[in-house]
Amino acid sequence: RKFNPVWAAGASGKTGTALEFATTANNARLIRVRNSPSLNDMKEITMEARICPQKPVREGWILTKGTTTKPHVYALYITQAGDLIMSLRGLGNIKAQGAIRFGEWQHVAGTFDGSAMSIFVDGELKASVPVGSRKWEANDSDLVIGIYGGAGASYAYAGLIDELRISGKSRYTPVQKKTLSNLPGPRLICGKTSLPPVIDGRLSDDCWKECVEAGNFLLMGGRGLAREQTKCRLAYDDKYLYISFLCLERVLDPVLNLMDMFKAQVKIRDSSKIFRDDCVEFFLSPGEGGADYYHIAVNSLGTIYDCRGMGNPSTWSAAGIKAQGALSKGQWTAEIAVPFTEIGAPAPRPGDIWRMNLCRTEQPANEYSSWSPVSAKGFHSPEHFGYIQFADKAPAISGPDLAACKDGQYKLSVNARNTHSQPKSAALNVVVTCGEEKINYADEQKIPASAQSDLNLNFTINSNNRCLKLEALNDATYVARTGDIQIKPGAEYQFSAMVKTIGYKFQSPAYGLFNILPRDAAGVNVNKGGYTVIASVQGYKEGWQRVSGTWKAPENAASAQFWIIAWKGHGSGKFLIDDVRLVEKSTGENIIPNPDFPKGSEFFKWPTLSKTVSASDSYGAGCYEISYFYQISMGSDLVYQSPQFTDKLEANIADIRSSFLSFVASPSMQVFNVKDVYIAEGSAERLLLALKSPFYDKLDKVNFQLEMPRYCQLVDDFADRDYISPLACREELVDRDGVPYRRYTMVFGRDAVTRADCYNHEILPIPFVIKLTGALAETSRNNIYYRAWIDEKMAETRPNILKVVNLPPLADKSPKRLPVFVWGPSEPIYRHGSPAREELISTWGQSGFNYVNTFPRLNKDFLAHGIRPFDLLPTITLGWHFPSAKAYLEKHPEHCEKDAQGNKLNAISLAHLLDESCTYRDTIKEVITRCVSAYPYQLNWDYEFGVARDNSLGFSDANIKAFRKRAGIPDSATLTPANILKDYRSQWIDFRCWQNGEFAKLYRRYIKEANPNCLFSIYSGYQSPSTAEQYGVDWRYMGTAADLVMCGYGRGPYKETAQAIGGRYFNGGELIWGGYYDQDPLENTVFQRLTDCGSVMA
């Protein structure tokens, strides 16, 4: 024994007493057993003990045969998250997620029987993994109890251990009980409810808020995901099984004028004509057999069809079944209640497993889809039914939406709410099969009781998939790093990456490969200790693994470098790294540049690479089809598993390829393929074409053909625009299958073609403006066809299709007083020729926008359509916005402002600027007067500057003196930037926000003197303590100066904002900067902004 493990007080063990292990900052209690043959010569093994653990600092190692200098042969340990892990060298790790209860006695065991590794807790199997023919490797290390030998307190066990035993045989047989985890096919948990729903078809009942959602319906016969998706939830009580359906249906949007395509006619019970309507179907087999089943169908009118199996509906009619449907914009819903007495089965007990399927007939697109996939034989396929397990309680699970997974870009997001009274770990796991290789992706979050969290997985798979390969040798340090990445001070980031190890020979089983180096605005490292490890790699784990971690940016950090580091002397091995993500939690945006290492330019924006860093094929390379399924767990219980999905991977780009794209500005430059376009009669839409070829630098020209319905027309601005344009364009009137079309045949030069494997930001977009002219055609849906070719042999063999949906004319109404802003169109509009510019601006005017921020040259164009131009005012507290500030400070150095670190800034003292005698105010007035002259309708001041950071201004002696006076701090109290930010932080933030409010009043005074009718607006965050500290704005001070208060970046506490500005309406923002924005709920969102705030910013 070493470092004094002690016998616990009292009869704490099974017989007698237990040993108590405790951890201090400098050491940990442990027991060392010298190596002997009996500890090595084992073909099987069982490690077991009774434990009563405390939560470890990181990991609590119950026992390990190995040290940090000699990799362990076998080990059993727990983690801070409550996982129990067994490890065997050469075989890998097995984890029982969330199996450990801290502060309670439990028996734990890890076994290996020669073919499988298994973990048991209190005799119950928690995890089991087959290991095939792999060998178990031995070594001559000592056995250590209580810590990972040679490691620090972070790997020490704390708590009680009793009855510890190591045996040379497997002592426990994995007898599995029936759970969802060992059943085939799709499956879900159904929770018991004490609040049965009212069967009215509305889905507003509380019971539906505590269910696991079943979605992502598949088309009959293996034809992929349904276009019109369906989401279902199930619950039960002692009398009924309840089922809800939410059926998305775009023809139910009245704007599209297609509601007559939706079918709801049958009102007679048990009429087989119900299957000519839009309807949903529920198949149920009590028990696990599935051969005997019940079939219930319901349409949106609530009409019921029921029968047993495929029999005549007259042979079984369940009078107690209740059902109702309801229609709403873009969807219809249904609720069904099935009495257990009607199906001849007692009410299920928790743990019981039945079989079922959820199906839908969708008439407008002629789709037949189901939750558990069926063959072309039809829905009556009990062999394909999924499984439902009844439980006392179910978590609230919604998502993911696989419709968002396109073109090799997979984005799965699940919202999970813990409905239990204790914290639970929730996990989203995706298992992908590419050829012979399996890849596991997982995201796990600890969710407090009654709280919710989002689980997110983002990854890329395509047949060209590439990754970064770093080969580490023991003789030197090997690295790969990004350049400086802009970060948000104090923001929380989630890190993840996919990693595969080859020949791993490092000192530790978990190596801190991924690091972050934060820097301040001057480029100086923030952390005294240098790099911060944000994620470690489990070195002996086979195949691809997802590693993850969290990081909070220091308050004084302005940028960071991301480093992959294998330090000298730590070991050797190869690392394959892909799908690197460092996501800012509040926005969901990945800030790592080039995170997927695409073929051809893998290391863009990774300026530092060791000589052993190279590009390598990644998972999916060479494959043209993948299959995958996803699982959702809560604690140690599987609560949902999807069916298997199959996707075709994007093949190598052939000689030439054309596509219409949508770009979203972000650090990773997202690109989305445009599959359909909506155009209102008399308005225009802008589309971006990309032409790609592996021979981009060898081509003289590329031909492109675009065919559209004749009521659409290409706006020709090719002669006078600042964009890539065709060298020649010919228009013809043709017919396609009897439908009048326009055909445009164009010739582009070499400069229009992007190389096939380019980065997203390197794509050369070719904009087209399409206008819908004249009256609408008889059908409101048609196709636009397009293709590109180099010559007869090098061509797209089939035309690409872009669906075009015709909408009624826009209202062409604009409010007189209510501001409706459109942000950021100036540069793309400015670069277009006058015909296209006119059509796009006209469309915005017809849409109801009446304010726009733009270039002076475009002012007249926007005004002609009732859209008033405005501009952003320079910020008075930033000296470089006022060129003469430097000259003023050279004459008056005593008025120089400083930051919290004492650095002099190119800015004038804030206290001096607020002094009426300040002569520099004349310069400020001149600048603002010029702004008013150029933009007489509106000027906006965007203020988003933190006031309590190390690089914040305002810490000159004069300004600290002004702070002392306003805050009423006695002269006897010492004031320095450090103790102001520590001891007077709240008073300082209030003072600086008050000062900014005074500057706003100064702006207003000069604006109104120049033009009383010029609207003065101020933009920042919604009223909150974080807005005051991070943006320097308290609307109680700032709002009094503004004609219009503008708040942006998502939902904010609008009530607090309205109260701070005296109950006036303000501009409630819906700005999403640098990210994809879901437009589906836009109408509801805009309406909510108008009712909450009185104005909206889009």
N, C-alpha and C positions, 0 to 999 in steps of 0.2 A: 504493500500500500504506500502511496505517496501523496503529499499535500493533504493528509488527514481526512479521508471520508469518515463519517462518524455514524455510529448506530443511532437510529432515530429514537426519540423518547417514546416510551409506551410500547405496547404490543402491536406495532404497526404492520408487521409482516403477516404472511399466511400462517406461519408457525414461528413464534418468537418475534424478533424485530427485523426491520429492513435497514438497508444502508441509505444514508442521506448524502446527496451530492449537491454542492452549492458552488456558485461562481462569484468571483470577485473581479475587480478591474484588472488585477495583475496575474492571477492564476486560477486554476480550477482543481477541484478534487478529482482524483482518478485512481484506478488500480491497474497495475501492469502485471501481466502473466507472461513469464518467459516462454519463448518458442519451444515447441516439442513436437515429435512426430504425431502425437495424438491430435494436435491442432491442425494437421495438414492432410493426413492420409485419409481423405473422405471423398467418396464418389457421390454421396448425398449429404445433406446437412439440414439441421433445424436449429435456428437461433430463437430463443424464447425467454421471456421474463414477465414478471408482474411489475407494473410501473405505475407511479402516481406523479406525473410530470408537471413542472411549471413551464410557462411559455419560454422557449429559449431566446437568446439574443438574435440568433439566426438559425442555427441547427443544433440539436441536442443529440450527440452520438452516444447511444446506449452501449454499443461495443463495436470495435473494429480491429481486425488483424491487419495492421498497417499503420504507417505514419506519413507525414508530409514528405519525407525523403524516400519512403518505400511505399509505392501505391498499394492500397489495401487489397487483401484477398477476399475478405467478406466483411460486411458491416450491416448494422441495423441502427437507424437513427430517425429522429422526428424533426419536423420543421416548424418555424414560427406560425405557419398557416394551419398546423394540425395534421399535416400529412405524415404517414409512416412509410419509410423507404427502406427497402432491402437492396443491397448491392453485392454482386459477385464479379470478381475480376474476370474478364473475358466473356461474361454473359450479359453484363449491363445492369440496369436498375429497374425495379418495379415499384410503383407508388400506389398506396391506398389513400386517395385524396380525402382530406378532412376526416380521417378515421379516428384521430386522437382527441380525447376529452381531457383538457387541462384541469388539474386539481382533483381528479377522480382516479380510483384504482381501476386498472384494466389489464387483461392478459394479452400480450402481443407475441406474435410468432412469425418468422420468415422461414420458408422451407424451399428446398430444391430436391426433387425426386429423380433427377437424371434427365428429365424431359421438359419440366416446367418449373418456374419460380412462382410461389404463391405467398400471400400475406393473409394472416388471420388476426382478428381482434375478438377477444372473448369467445373463441371457438368458431366465429362466423367468418367465412371466406369473404375478404374485401377486394382482392385483386389476384389475378392469375395470368401469366404470360408464358406461352410455349417458347422454348429456346432452340429447338431443332437439334442439329448435330454439333453445335459449338462446344468448345472445351472450356473447362474451369481451370484457371491458372493459379498455381500456389506460389508462395514465397516464404522467406525465413523471418518475417517480422514477428514481433511480440504481439500478444493480445492486449488491447487497452480497453478498459471499461470506464466510461464517463466522459470521454472527450475524443476528438479526432487527433491522434497522437502527434504532438509537435505543433499543433495549431493553437490559436489564441482562444479567448473566452467566447468568441462568436460561435465556436463549434463545440461548446461544453454542454453537457447534460446537467440540468438542475431539477432536483426533486428526489423521489424515493425509488429504489430498485430492490426487488426481492425475487427469490426463486429463479435466478438467472441460470440458464442451461444451454450448452452447445452439444448437439448429438450428431453422430455420423450417419444418420438416416433420416428420412422424411417421416415425421411423427404424426402428420395430419393429412387426411385425405380431402381434397377439394370436392365436397358434396355441395353442389350449387342448388340453391332454392330458386324457384321460378321468379325471375324478375325481368324487367324490360331489357336489362343489359345482356341477357343470353337468349333472346328471341330473334328470329329473322324478320327482315322487312321493317316497314315504318311502324312506329309505336308512340304512345303518349300516355301521360298520367291524367286521370280525371279525378278532381277533388270533390269532396262532399260539401254541400252548401247548406247554410241555415236560412238563406234568403232566396227562396225560389223565384224565378223571373215571372213577370206578368207576360203571358203569351200574346203580345200585340205586334210582334215583328220589328220592334224599334231598337232593340239591343242596348237600351239605356240602363238596364238593371245592374245593381252592384255585383251580382254573382258573376257576370261576364268579365268583371275586372280582376278576378282571381282564378284565371284559367290559363292553360297552355294552348297557344294558338297553333292550329294545323293549317298550313298554307302551301304555296308553291305547287298547285295542282298540275298534273301531267296529262297530256293529250292521250287518248286511247290509241293503242297500237305502237307506243314508243316513239311518238312524233315530237317529243320535246315539251317544253313548258307551254301551257295555255297562254294565249295573248290576254284574254280576259280572266284575271286571277280571282281566286276564291279563298276566303279565310274563315275557318270554323273554330268553335270553342264548345267544350262539353263540360257538364256538371251533373251532379246527382244528389238526391236525398233518399229518404226511406221509401218514397212512393214512385218517383219518376226519374227517368234519364232525360236530361235537357240538352238540346243541340241547337246551336245558332250558326247561321250562314251569313256571311257578308260577301256579296257577289259584285265585283267591280264590272261596270258596263258603260263604256264610253258613249254609246248611242243614247243613254239616258241623260246626257248633258243637253239641255234644250238649245244651247248655242249652235250645236251641230245640225239641228233640224232633221234628225234621224230617228226620233222616238217611235215612229211607226214600225221600225224594224224589230222592236222588242215585242215579244208575244206573250199575252196574258188574256186568255179567252175562256178556258175551261172552268166551269163552276160546279159541275156534277161530280160527286165523289166516285172514286174508282173508275173513272173514264180513262181509257187508254190514250185518248186524245191529249191527255195532259203532257205527254212526251213530245207533242208538237209545240207546246208552250216553252218558254224559258222556265226551267224548273230545277230543283235540287233533289238528290236522292240519298237515302240513308239505309245502309245494309248492316244488320246486326245479328250476330250469332252468340247467344249466351254460352259461356264456356270457351275452351280453346280449340274445339274441333273445327267449327266453321261449316260443316256439311249441312246442318239444319240452320236456316237463317230466315230473317224477316226483312221485307223490302218496303220502304215508305218513301213516297215522292210528294213534293209540295211545290205549287207554283206561287207566284207573287200575290195572288188573290187569297191564298190560304187554303186552296182546294187540296184535298188529301187523296192519295192513291195508296192503298196498302194491300199486301198479299204475303203469303208464306212461300219463300223460294220463288220459283218461276211459275207457280200455279195460277189458277184463276182467282182474281181478287175477291170473287164472291164466296170463296171457301174460307176466307179469314178476313174479318172486318173488325178492327179494334176500335170500338166506339169511344174508348177513353182517351184516344190520341188527340192532342190539341196542337193546332198549328195556325200560324198567321204570317203573312208577308207584308212588306212595305216598300214603297219606291221613294228614292231621293235622288238628288243630282249626281249623276255618274255612278250610281250603284243601286242595288236592291238588296233587301235583307229578309231573312225568315227565321222564325223560332219554332221549335217542335218540342213537345213534351210527350214521352212514351211511358205509360204506366207499366211497371214490372208485372202487374197482375195480368196484363193483356198478352204478354209473351211467355207466360207459364213459368216464370223464373222468380225465385225469391230476390229481394233486394241484395245487391252485391255487398260483400264485406271488404274492408280495406285489404289489399293484397290480391283480391280476385282478378283474374285476367279473362277478358272476353275478346272476340274478334269483330271487326267492323270495317266498313269503307264509307267514304264520303264522296259523292259524285255530283256532277252538274251537267245539264244540257243547256248550251248557250246557242240561241238561234241566229242572231245577226251575223256572226262569223262562222256558224255551223261547227261549233267546237263541242266535243264530248271529253270531259276531263274528270280526273279523280285524284284523291289524296294518295291512296296506294295504287300504283300503276297497274293497268290491266291490258291484256292483249286486244287485238282487233275483234276477238270473240264477243266482247261486251262487258258491261258492268257485273253481270251475273257470273262472277268468277270467285267463288268462296276460297279457292286455293290462293288467291291473291289478296285476301283481306289482310289489313293490318291488325295491330293489337292495341287494346286499351286496358290499362291497369287502374283499378279503383284505389283511392287513397283517402285518408282523413282530410288532407289538405293538399292543395296544389299551389305552386308558385304562379305568379302572373308573368307570363312569357309572351312577347309579341315579336314577330320577325323571325328570320331575315327575309328580305325581298330579293329573290334570285333574278328578278327582271333587271336589276341594276348590274348584274354580272355579264359583261359583254366583251367580246374581242380579246379574250385572255386576261382581262382585268377583273379580278374577283374582289368584291366589297360586300362583306356580310356583317350586318349589324343587328344585334338582338337587344331588346330592352327586357331586363329581368327585375322583378320586384319580389323581395323576400317577404312572404306572408306569415312567416314564423315569428315567434317571440324571442328567438335567439339569432345571433349573427350566423350567416351561412355563406359559403363560398359558391359562387355561380361560375360556370365554365361553358364556353362555346368551343367545340372541337370539330374540325373538318378533316376528313381522311380522304386523300386524293390518290388515285392509282394512275400512274403514267407508265405504260408498258409493264415492266417487271418491278418498278420501284413504287413504294408507298411513301407518301409525305403526310405528316401530321401537323396541322396548324391548331393552336389553342390560345384562347384568351381567358384569363381567370380574374375575377374580382371578388373581394370580400365585401359582402353587403350587410349592413347593420339590419337589425330587426325592423320590419315594416318600411324599409327604404328600397330604392331602386337604383340600378346602374345600367350603363350600356356596355355590351360586350362587342368588340369590333375586331374583324380580321380583314386585312388587305393583302393580296398577293397577286403576282402575275405569273401566268403559265402560257408559254407558246412554244412552237416547234423550234424557234431560234433562241430560246431562253439562255441567257448568259449570266455569269456570276463572277465575283471577285475571288481569286485564289491567293491566299497568303501562305507561303511555306516558311515556317519558323525553324531556325537552326539554333543550337545552344550557344553559338560563338558570338552572337551580336543581337541587338534589338532590331526587330523588323516591324515596320509600320505602314499604314495607309491612312491618310487623313484628308478631310475636306478643307476648303478655304473657309474664311470667316462667314458665318451664317448669322443673320440678324435674328435676335431673340427678344422676347418680352420680359422685362425685369419682373421677377416674382412669380412668373407664370409656371404652371405645372405641365410637365411633358411626360408622355408615355412612349417608351422605347420598345422596339421589337425588331427581330431579324431572324432569318432562316439560316441555319449553320449546319455543316456536315464536317465531322473530324475524320482524318485519315492518319493512321500511324501515330496516335496521340501518346506522347511520352512526357507529360508535364508532372511537376511535383504534386499538384493538387488535382483531385477529381473534378473540381469546378474552377475554371480559370477566368479571371476578369479581363476578357479580351476587349470589351467595348468601353470607351472612355469619352469624357467630355471635358473641354478646357474652356471655361468661361473667361471673357475679357471685358474690360470696361470701355468707355467711349474713346479713350486714348490708346487702346490696344494693349493695355497692361493686364497681365493675368490677375484674375480676381482672387482665386484660391491660393493661399500661401503654400499649401501642400501640392499644388500643381493639378494633376489630372484627378477627375472623379470617376470611379468605376460605376457604370450604370447598368451593366448586365454581365453575367458570367455564362460560360459554356460548360455543359456537363460532358467532360472529355471522353468518357467511355460509353456514351450512349450511341447506339448504332443508327445509321441513316440520318435523314434530315431532322433537325429539331428546331423548334421555335424558342428563342430566348427572349426575355422581356425584362423590363425594369422601369422605374419611375425616377424623375429628376425634377427638382424645383430650381429654377434659375435664380441666382442671387439678385437682390434688389439693385445692386450697382453694376449689373452686367448689361452690356449692350449687344454683344455678339458672342459667338462660341465657335470653337473648332471641334469637330467630331473625329476621334482617333480610334483606330484599331491597332492595338499594340501587343506584341509578343516580346517580353523583356529578355534581355541577355541573361543566360544562366538559369532561366526558369524551366526550360525543356524544349522539346522539338515536336514537330508534327505539321500537318497541313490542315488549313481551314478553308472550306468553301463557304462563301457568304453571299446571301441574296435577300431581296425584299427588305432593305434597311429602312426603318421608319422611326422618326422622332416627331411625335404628333403633339401639337399644343392642344391641351384638353378642351379648352373653351371654344376653339374653332374647328377642331378635327383635321387641321391641315398638317401635312408632313413637310418639315423644313429641310430634310436631307436632300441635297441635289442629286439628281440621277440615281434614284434609290434602287433601280432594277438592273443596272448595268447592261443596257440593250446592246445587241450586236453591232459592231462597227465603230462605236465611240463610247466604250465602256466606262472610261474614267474621266469624263468631262466634269470639271469643277472638283476634282480630287488632285490637287497640285503636288502632293508629297507621297511618293510610292517607293518602297524599298525595292531592291533589285529582284527579290523573290516574289514580288506581287505581279500577277498576270491575270488574264481573262480565261475563263474556262466554261465549258458547257455546264448548264445547270439542270435541275429537274425539268422534265418536259421536253428537253432538247431532242429533236428527231422524232417526237411523237406527234401524231395528228389527231388523236382522240384521247380524252381522259374520262374517267368516271370518278364520282365523289359523292359522299353523303355527309351530313352534319349531325352532331349530337349536342344536346343541351343538358347540363347537370346542375343540380342544386344540392350542395353538400356532397355526400357520397352516392346520391341517388340519381340515376339517369331518368330524366323526366320527358325527354323527347328524342326520337331519332327519325330522321327523314328517310324517304326511299333513296335509291341510288339514282343519280342524275348522270347523264352522258353529254359531253360537249365536244364538238369538233374544234380542234385548235386551228388557228390561222396558219395557213401554209406559207412557205417562203414566197415572197412577192415575185411574181414572174417578170416578164420583160417590161411590162408597164401596168400601172394600176391607177384608177381614179376613184376618189371618194369625196363626199361632202362632209365637212367636219365642223365641230363647235369647239372653240378654244376657251379655257378658263385659266386666267393668270394665277399662278401660284409658284412656290419654289420648285415643285416637281412638274409644272406645266401640264396640266391634265388636258386631254383631248377626247372628245366624244364623237362617235359617228352619228350623223343625222340620218334618221330613218324616215321621218315624215315632217311635213311643213304645213303650217296653217296660214292661209292668206285671206284677208277680208276683201270683198269686192271693192275695187277702186283704190286699194292700198298696195304697198310694196313690202317685200321681205328680202333681207340680205343673206346670201349663202356664201360659204367659203369652200372653194374647190382645192384639193391637193392632188398633184400628179407625182407619182413615185416610180423610180426605175433603178435597177442596179447598174444601168448603163448611162446614168444621168450625165456624166462628163464626156460621153462619146457620141451623144445624139446631136443631130443638126436641127431636128424639129420633131414635134409630137402633134398628132391629130386628135381632136376631141369633138364628140358629137353630143348634142343636148336636144332631146325631144320633149316637148311639153304640150298639154292641151291648148287648143288654139285661143281659149279665153285668157291664157297666161302669155306674157310677153317679156322678153329680155330687154331691160333698159340699157341702151347702148351709150356708154360714157367712155368708151375705150380710147377715144382720141385725145382727151384732155384730163386724164386722171393720173395720180401718182401711185399706181399699182401695176403689177404685171398684167399685161393685156395681150390678147391674141394678135398675131401679125396679120391675120386675115379672118374675116367672119362672114359667112354666107347664110342667109335665111331662106327657107323654102316652106311652102304649105303642103303638107302631106296628110295621108290618112293612115291610122293604125287600127286595124280591125274595125273599120267603119267609123272611127271616131276622128274628127278633125284635129290635127296636130300641127305645131310649128317645129321645124327642124333647123337647128343652128349647127353648122359645121365650121370648126375653127382650126387654125394652125398656130401652135405656140413655138417659141424658140427654146433653146436649151436652158435659158435662164428661168423658165417656168417649172422645171422638173427638179424635185428633191430626190436625194439618194434614198434607196429603198430602206436602209436601216438607220435612218437619221434619228436624232433626238426630237422630241416633240417641239421644242423651241426652235428647231432648225427647219421645220416645215415651211414652205413658201406658200402662203395662202393666196388664192386667186379669187377675189370677190366678184360675185354676180348679184345684180339686183333684179328681182322678178316682180312684175306687177300683174295683178289680176284685173283685167279690163272687161268692160261690158257687163251684160247680165250673166247671172250664174247659169251654168249648164244644167241639164235635167238631173244629172247625178252630181252630188257634191264631193265625190271622191274619185280621183283618177291618179294615174302614175306619171311621174317624170322619169324618162329613160336616159341613161348616159353611159358612154364608154369611151375609152382612149385606145389609140393604136399607133405604132411606129411604122409598120408596113403590114403586108398581108400575113406574114409569119409571126410577127411580134405584136400581138393585139390581145385585148380582153375579148374572149370568145363570146361572152354573153353580156348584154347590157345590164348595168346596175339599175336598181329601182329605188326611187324616192317617192313616197306617197305624198300627194298634195290634197289637202282638204280645204274646200272653199267655204268661207264664212260670209254671213250677211255684211253689208256695209257697216263701217264703224259709225258711231253716233255723231262724230264731228262736233261735240259739245265740250266746252271748257268753262270751268267755274270762273266767275269774275274776281272773287276775292280769295277763295280757297286755293292755296298754292299746291300744285301737283308737280313735283320735280322729276326730271330725268337727268341722271348723272353720267358723265364719262363718255358721251358719244362724239366729242369734238374731233379727236384725231382721225378716227375712221371716216367720219363725214367729210372732214376737210380734205382728205386725200382723194375722194371721189370726184369725178367730173360733174359738171353742173346738172346734167339731166338726172343722174342717179341721186345726187345730193338733194335736188328738189323733191323727188319722189319720197325719199326717206324722211325728210323733214315734214313733208305734208302728212305722211302716215302718223308721225308723232303728234302733230297738231290734231288730226282726226281722232286720235286715241284719248285726247283730253289733257295732255301735258301742257302746262302754261309757263313753266320756268325751266331753264337749262343753263348749265355752266359751259361756256364755250369760248372760242377764240374771237377777238374783235372782228376779224374778217367775215365771220359767219353771222354777226349780229343782225344784219338786214334780212338774211335768208330766214332766220328763225322768226323775226318780228313779222314778216309777211304772212306767217301762219299762226299768229297769235301767241307765240312762245317768247317770253321775255328773257333775254340773256342776263346772266350774272357772273361774277367772278369772285375769287377768294382774296381777301385782304391780307397784306403782309403782317407778320406778328411783331408787335412793337418791342417785345422783350428779347427778340433775337436780332442782334446787331447787324448780321450779314444781310438782313432784309432791307436795311436802310444804309446804303453805301457810305453816306457821310458820317456814320457813327464812329468809324475809326479815326477820321480826322478830328472829330469833336473830342474824342478821348485823348488824342495826342495833345490837345490844348488844355484839357481838363482831366488829367489822370486821376484826380481825387474822386471822380465820379464813375470809376470803373467797377463793374459788378464782378462778383466772385461766386464760385460754386462751393459746396460743403467741404471740399478738400483744400480750399484756399487758393485754387487756381484762378488767375485773372482771366476774364472772358471778354470777347469782343462785343460787349453789351453795356449799356449805360445803366447806372444804379437805378433800381426801381423806385427807391424813395425820392431820388432826384427827379425822375420823370414825372412823379406825382406832385411835385412842387410847382405851383403856379409860376414861379420865377424862372423855371427851366427854359432857357432859350432854344433848346433842341426841339421843343414842341412846335416851333414854326416849321421845321423840316417835316415833322410828322403830319402836320396839317397840309403841307404842300403835296405829300405823297397821297394822302387820302383824297384830296380834292381832285387830283389827276385820275384816281380810280373812279370817283363819282362821275367825272366827265365822260369816261369811256363806257361805264355801265350805270346809267342813270336809274335803272329800274330796281336793282337789288345788288347789295354787296354782302358777302358772307365771311364771317370770321371763324375759322376752324381752329379751336383751341384744345390741344391734347398734349399738354406738357406736365410731367410729374413735378411735384413741389417738395418731395421729401426723400430724394435720392442723393447719393454722393455727388452726382454730376448736375444736380438741379441748381439753377441760379437763384440769387436773392440773398446770399450770405456775406455781402459787403458790410463793412462796419456801419455805414449809414442806414442800411436796411435793417440790420439787427437792432440798431438804436430805435428805428421806427417800430419794430416789433415789440420791443420792451415797453414802449409808451402805450401802444394799443392794447397789449395784453395785461398792462398794469403790474409788470414785474419790477420789484424794487431795485434801486441802483446797487444795493449791496449784493445782489445775486449775480454770480458770474454767468455770462452767456457766451458759449462757443458753438460753432456748428454741430459738434459732436453731442454736447449735452442738450442742445435744442432738439435734435432729432431723437434723443433718448428720453429726456425728462419733460420736454414741453412740446412733444410731437403734435398732439391734437390742437393746441393753441396756435402752433406754427402753420399747420395746414389751413386752419380757419383764417389766419392772417393773410396768407398768400392768396387764398381764394378771394378774400375781400379786396386785396390789391388788384387782382385780375378783373374783378367787377368794376373797380374804379377806372382801369384802363378801358374797359368796355364803354363806360360813360363818356370817356374822352373821345373814343372813336365815334360814338353816336353824335356828340356835339359837333364834330368836324363834318360828319356826313350831312347832317341836317342843315348846317350852315351853307353847305355847297348846294344841296337840293333837298328840300323838306319832304319831297315825295319818294325819295329813294328808300327802299325797304332795307333795314339793317337786320340781318339774321346772324345768329351765333350757333355754331354746331359743336357738340361734344357728346359725352355719354349721358345716360339717364341719371337723375338725382340719386346719389348713393354715397356712402363713405369712400368706396373705392374710386368713384369718379373724382371726388374731391382730392384724394391723394395722388392718384395716377394721372389725372388729366388737369388738375388745378382748377376745377370748376365746381362751385356751389351755386346752384341756380337762384338761391335767395339773394345773392349779390349780383351775379352775372345777368340774371333774367330781367332785371328792371331796366337794363339798357337796351334790350333787344325788342324790335318789333315782332320778331318771330324766333322762337326757341326751336332748335332742331336737335333731335337725339337719334343716334343710329346704332348699327351693329346688333340687330336682333332684339329680342323682347327685353324690356326694362321695367322697373317699378314705376309705371306711369302715374299712379296716384300720388306718390311722393313728389314726382316732378311737377305735376299740375298744382299741388299744394304749394310748392316752393315758388312758383311764378304767379301765385295769386289766383289760381283757378282759370287762367286763360287757356285757350286751346294752343297746342304746340304741334310740331312736326314729328310724328312717331315714326322712327326709321325702321326699315327692313333691309338694311345694307348687308350684303354678304360679300366681303372683300376677298378675292382670290380663292373662291371655292365654288363647287357645284351647288346650285340652289334648286330645290324641288318646287316646281311651279304648280303642282297639282292643287294644293290648298290655297293658291294665291288669292282667289276671290274672297274666301273667308278671312284670310289674313288682312287684306286691305280693308274689308268691312270692320274688322275688329280694331284696326288702327284708327279708323275714322270715328268709331264710337268711343274708343278710349281716350284719344288724344285730340280729335277734331281735324287732323290733317295727316297725310301719309307721305312718306319718302320712299321711292322704289329704286 
